[in-house]
């Protein structure tokens, strides 16, 4: 059994995730257990942790099991990628990966296919499965990457292959702090949106890594058959950060930032909601108030840019200037 902290939640997992941080309060206890320091220390650590958290509190937010999943043969790709039973039971299967069931915003059951690559299985759990789980918990989940400047977060939204991870990685090389990649989980505190920190890594193609002056050969592949690599991020935010600015990627002849009205920003929030096509319409409507609140609370802009790695530094500078102008 493994315990990790992810997106502000404690995950209890049957599956190891070597690149995730072990969670408090279990990390010290597990180290004690693995080092054979005795059950007395293990019990005392747990007792102290439970005392701090409250006698009736559970330290685990999400449980991930390996088990049987009753799921259609293959639900992706297809017209019905995700099978919902009510609003708290979602199931999907991925060819050459496995079957997944997400229930009640706190339970994930995975039935992997034999000999599935560890990284491939982990990526589907950390993205799609967790995205559906957070949706069940009532959180707003967007398809984007995020970095922090000072105490405020910027969120980069865009479709698959639009360069969210590339631009976020470039921002981090220019002094921003990495927060999350691909999955942006938003919680509200006193009417203010906060982005939760995700796994401290991103996925980039070799040409992007070369543009960022990184050695792709030394990095692990996302999948044995893909050239895309996993790049660990060395400077990462470990606490939630208040969202201050949203940029939606777009193509253009030159790099420019164009402010959006709240109405247009709302449409972009809906468009870039994570796996929106997997959510039944009657369920996605429950996010209407959050989309509206976010569009009215956080200024958003189109990041129109040349689709060229050579213009990355100019794009970074425009975002930095824009952010510093809006957020003193």
N, C-alpha and C positions, 0 to 999 in steps of 0.2 A: 504494500500500500504506500502511496506517495501523496504528499501534500504540497501544494504550490499556491502562490498568490498571483492572480491574474485579473486584470480590469477591476481591481478593488475588491475582488472576491477570493475566498479560500476554496481551492479545488482539491477534493479528495479523489485520487485516480488509481485505477488498476494499471494504467499505462504510464510508463516513465516519460517525462519531458525534460531531458538533460539541460536544456537551455533556459528553463524557467527557474526563478528563485524559490527555494523552499519557503514555506509560509511560517510565520509566527502564529501560534506558539510551538508548533510541532518540530521545527527544524532542530532546535537544541535537543529535544527529546529523542528524535530519531537518531541524531548523531550519538547520543548516549547509548541508545539501544544497540546500534550497529557496532559501537566500540566495546560492547559488553561491560559497561560501567555499572550495570545492575538495575533491577526493576525498581528499587527504592527511589533512585534519582528520577527515573522515568515517571513514576507516580507523583513525586513531589512537583516536577515541572508541570505536569498536566493539572495538578490540583491548583497550583499558583495561577496558571493561565485561566482556568475556569473561574477562580475567585475574581480575577481582574475583569473577566467578561460578564460575570453575573452567574448565579447558581443555575438558572434555568436556560442560559444561552447555549446555543450550539456553535462551535467554532467553524463548522463547515457550511458553506453556502451552496456548493455544487458538488454532486457526486457523479463520477464517471465510472461505469462498469463495463466489463466485457461480458457479453451474454447473447442470448437468442433475441432476434428482432423479427417480428412478423411484418414483412415489407414487400411491396411489389418487386418483381424481378429486377427491373432497372427503371428508375424514375428520372434519370438525368443522362443525356439530354432527352427532352420530350415535352409534350404539351402540358403535362401535369407533373412538374418536377418534384413536388412535395405533397404527400398525402396527410391531410389534417383530419383528426377525429375530435370534434369540438375545438376549443381554442387553446387547449393545454396539452395536446398530444400531436406531435409532428414526426413524420417518418420519411426517410428518403434512402435511396441506395445509389451507390456510385460504382460503375463497372470497374473492376480491378482494384477496388478499394474496400468496399464493404457496405453494410447496412447500418443505419443510424436511427435511433429513436430519442426524441427530446420531450420530456414531460414536466409539466407544472413549474417550469422555470428553475428547476433545481436538479433534475435527474437526466443523465445521458447514458444510453446503452449503445454499445458499439459491437457489431459482429463483423470483424475483419475477414477478408478473404485470405486464404492461405498464402503465406510468403509475401504479403504486401510490404512494400518499402516503408520503413518506419517514418521517414520524413513525409511521405505522401499521406499516410494515415494521420499523422500529427497535424498537418496543414489543414485537412478537412475538419478536424475537430476544433482547432483553434480559430477557424474562420467561420465556415457555414454553420456547423453545429452550435457553436457558442453564439453566433448571431441570432439564430432562431431561439435559443434559450433566453437571451436577454430581451428579445421581443416579447416572449411569454411573461417575463418579469415586469413588463410595462415600460421598459426603457426605450429611448430613441436610439436607433442604430443606423449609422450612415456609412456609405462606401467611400472611405477616405483615409488619408494619412495625416498625422498631426505632429507639430513640433512646438516648442515653447521658447519664447523670448521674454526675459525677465520673469514675471509671474503669470503672463498671459499666453494662451495657446492660439495658434493659427491652424485652421483645418483646410486641407487641400482635397476637394471633391473632384471626381472624374470617373469615367467608365474604365473598363478593363483595358490595359495597354495605353492609357492616356498619359502616363508619366507621373502619377501621384508619388510613387515610391522614389523615383528618380529625383524629383524636385525637392521632396522632403529630405532626402539624403544630402543633397547639395546645400540646403538650408543649414543642416546640422554641421556640415563642414565649414560653414561661414559663421558659426557661433551660436546657432539655435541648439536647443536640447531636444533630443528625440523623445517622443511620447507614444505614438502608436502608428501601425501601418496596416492599411487595408480595412480594418474594422474600427470604426469610431463610435464609442459607447458614451452616450451623454446622460448624465444625471442632473437633476435640478435641485439646487439648494437655495432657499429663500428667493426664488424667482430668477436665479442666475444659473446658466448652464456650465457644467464642469465636465471635462473630458477625462476618462479614466486611462491610466497607463496600461499599455498592452505588452506583449512579448518584446524583448529588447533586440529585435533583429528585423531585417527587411530582405526582400528578394529582388535581385537585379540581374540583368543580362550582362554578358561579358563586355559588350561595347560601352554600356553605361558605366560599369566598374572601371574600365580603362579611362573614360572621361573624368571619373572621380579620382583617378590615380590610385586605384586599388588593384591588387593582383588576384584575378579571378581563379587562377590555377590553385591557389592555396585555400580556396573556400569550398565548402561542401555544396554538392549539387542538390537542388530541390527534389529531383527524381533522377534515377540512373540514366534515363533516356532523354533528359532535358539538359540544356546548357545553362539554364538559369541557376543562379547561386544564392546561397543564404549568407548575408553579410551581418555579422554581429555589430550592434551599435554600442560604442564604448561609453558615451556620455548620455545617460538616460534619466528621465524624470521618473521618480518612484511614487509620487503622490499626484492626485488629480490636479488639473490646472483649469482655471476659468477660461472659457472660450471667448476670445476677443475679436476675431476676424475670420471670415470664411472666404476662400477663393475657389471658384469653379473654373476648371481648366477648359480652354477653348482654343481653336486654331485660328491663326491670323497671319498677315504678312509681316507684322512687326509685334514686338513685345509691348503690351500696354495693359493697364488695369482700368476696368470700366465699372463704376459703381452700379449696383442693382437696386431697384425699388424693392420694398418688402414683398410686394405681390410677385415680382419676378423671382425673388429669393425663395419664396414659398414653393414655387413650381420646381425650382432646382433641388430643394430639400426633398420633395416627393420623388423626383426623378432619380436622385442618388441615395435613396434609402436602401439599406443593404438587403439584397435578395428580395426586393419588393415584388418581383414576379412570382416568388414562392409563397407569398402571403395571400390568403383569400381576401377578396375585396372587403367583405363585411368586417374582417379583422383589421385590415390596414386602416380603415376609417377611424379606428380608435386612436390613431396617432395624429389626427387632424389638429387637435389643440396644441400638441407639441411642435408640429411643423410651423403652425401659425405663430406660436410664442417665440420659437427660435428665429424665424424670419423677421420678427418685429423687435427682437432684443439685440441680435448680433449683426453688425453691418457686413454685407456680403458684396462681392465684386466678381466680375468675369476676369480671369487671368488669360487674356488673349495673347498667344505667343507663337513664335516660329517653332515648328516641330523639329528642332535641331539641338543636338547635344552641345554644339559649339556656342549656342546662345544661353546656356545654363547660367553662367555667371551674371549675365545681364538680367535674367529673370529673377535671380536671387536678390540682386541689388534693388530691383523695382519693388519686390515684396518688402524688403527691409525698410526702404524709404516710406512706403505706403503705411506699413504697420507703425513705424515710429511717429509718423504724422498724426495717426488716429489715436494711438495709445501712448501718452506721455510717459 
